[in-house]
Amino acid sequence: MPLLSDLFEHGLLVETGIHGVYGRGPEFERVLLAFDDLVTRAAAADEPETLRFPPVVPRRQLEDAGFFNSFPHLVGTVFALQGDELHESATELALLPAACYPVYPAIAARGPLPRDGVTVDTGPAYVFRHEPSDDPGRLQSFHMRELVRLGAPETVQSWQRAWRDRALELLRGLGLEAEADVGADPFFGRTGKMLADSQRGQQLKFEILAPIEGPTAVASFNYHQEHFSSTYGIELEGGGGAHTACLGFGHERIVLALLRQHGLDVAVWPAEVRSELRL
């Protein structure tokens, strides 16, 4: 694709020979880190708790959460040699598909939530989804910056809606032609369309789209209702199941959208964009 070739030619991405798995050049990385810092500043008012997890997760967590049933086509599991024979078998680990998954069992282990619930910042985590493609906006390995909200239903819903608007304003402030829309996850199999239609109908997922090769989701906002609280036993203070929601910024996609919008030479980007990113 032309954009991908240009990114390689300008040293913004580094080819590895595998579709959707690329190195990042110094300018690409500089913009990515600058955007991550912008998110940190935007999230400061929420006073989130910082939790960081490695890019692997116990397979059991993903099985318990239903990821293997809903998205088996995206799963990456870790295989390794076992014993003295040259025989590979699956380990207890899988590659992290979204930064929020380790948060729910970790918070559940503490007992009931405090009165105002909990907000968690996962940081720019490396995640993996098995979607090989030569579209630069569809990577297999990429950074996701997630914030997770756990609490009473009305608190969580209000937080999700507020962040949808805040994120849209943040991205438009960088000169992106960003638009919000109702979205759906890529559920697997014949029942996947029904699940996606239900998710859209209930408006459980919002996305912010910006042009890369075409309109691409660069941020998403998922309202899980009681899914994770029922899975892990996350309770409200005084009893009752908590609701959860998460928002995720796709860092590489946002950098790609900025490069598509403002050009491949960061030095000549509009002054207001460079100022907002502190470049």
Secondary structure, 3 states (H helix, E strand, C coil): CHHHHHHHHCCCEEEEEECCEEEECHHHHHHHHHHHHHHHHHHHHHCCEECCCCCEEEHHHHHHHCHHHHCHHHCCEEEEECCCCCCEEEEEEEECCCCCCCHHHHHHCCCCCCCCCEEEEEEEEEEECCCCCCCCCCCCEEEEEEEEEEECHHHHHHHHHHHHHHHHHHHHCCCCCCEEEECCCCCCCCCHHHHHHHHHHCCCEEEEEEECCCEEEEEEEEEEECHHHHHHCCECCCCCECEEEEEEEEHHHHHHHHHHHHCCCHHHCCHHHHHHHCC
